Amino acid sequence: MSTFLSETEDERPLSDVVLPGTHDSLAFYGWPVSQCQSPNQPLFTQLMSGIRVLDVRLSVVDGVLMAYHGAAPQRTSFSAILHTLHHFLRERPRECLVVSLKQEDYAYTSPKVFSRLVREEIERGEGGMGLWWLENRVPKLGEVRGRCIMLSRFGGDGKEWENGLEGMGIHPTKWPDSEQQGFEWELKGTTIKTHDWYGIPNLLALPEKASLCMQNMVPPISDPPILGITFLSAAGGALSLPPFCALGVGWPDWGMGVEGINARVGRWLINRLTTAGAQDFDSEKERWSVSSESAQLLAGESRTFDNLDDSEPMLPIRGWVFMDYFAEPDGALVPLLVENNFIQRSN
């Protein structure tokens, strides 16, 4: 899983691949309110496991950029994050990483100061500016091998950067908070269609949340092409906290609990792969295939699943998918997502 992009064609735009990602990639502390990833899955482990899209959220502490989730400190500096990214890509120069950077401390730090500190830290960090793709468009894979593609969810007017808002990587023109039906924006010949509805009212909304995620992961064939950005993450009231939304609560197999989003989406992925007849027995791809145990865990359940009624069920899954607790259940989600990059080739 650590090199799956190396066999993908240079000419494929990043809107035409499936990139597994983590939501709040550094949120290892503050369970159950602020933790979104297991402490057993640190950043380098995420990358080695096939994660290619990161969600890095930062606040300024005594002039130093530190990872935060809301008001919860996550004990990792931006400089340490840059070291990990550079180390991973230096050893695997045919891979690339999409790195979303977001400011968490708007109440205390001006956008201008935050933007300047990000630029300065990158300039003096390992790899420097050369490590980063900073054009405001969706690149082809061959253009960005060995580099980080910035997704800048910060920046104000962009004056702290050499080319302004056109020199901060992919820069969203809008990002409404927890929009249930998602939102779209145009980027130089690509429509970016984003699902980031996280503020669910309670756990009973998980089936609807999962269904909306699935819809966004199957973009229609269109001109201009669509890049789907999908957040599986959710959080709401006292019981609708990140680990419960992702992993579920209770014993849903016995009818006493609620199934989490990860298992719902995982089973849907297996159903689509099976329906498409995309079983790949090539020995080179066995390392990317979900284990039989994982398939049993996700697919061998008898209760009714909120199936997505695709009008065109054979349309491929595409886009960038951000997950909480990405390694659950049973390490299955990332291999299932990655496998979709090779279905058309094998068929």
Summary of the structure (lengths in Angstrom):
residues: 347
radius of gyration: 19.3
end to end distance: 21.1
largest distance: 58.3
contacts: 1157
relative contact order: 0.15
helix: 33%
strand: 21%
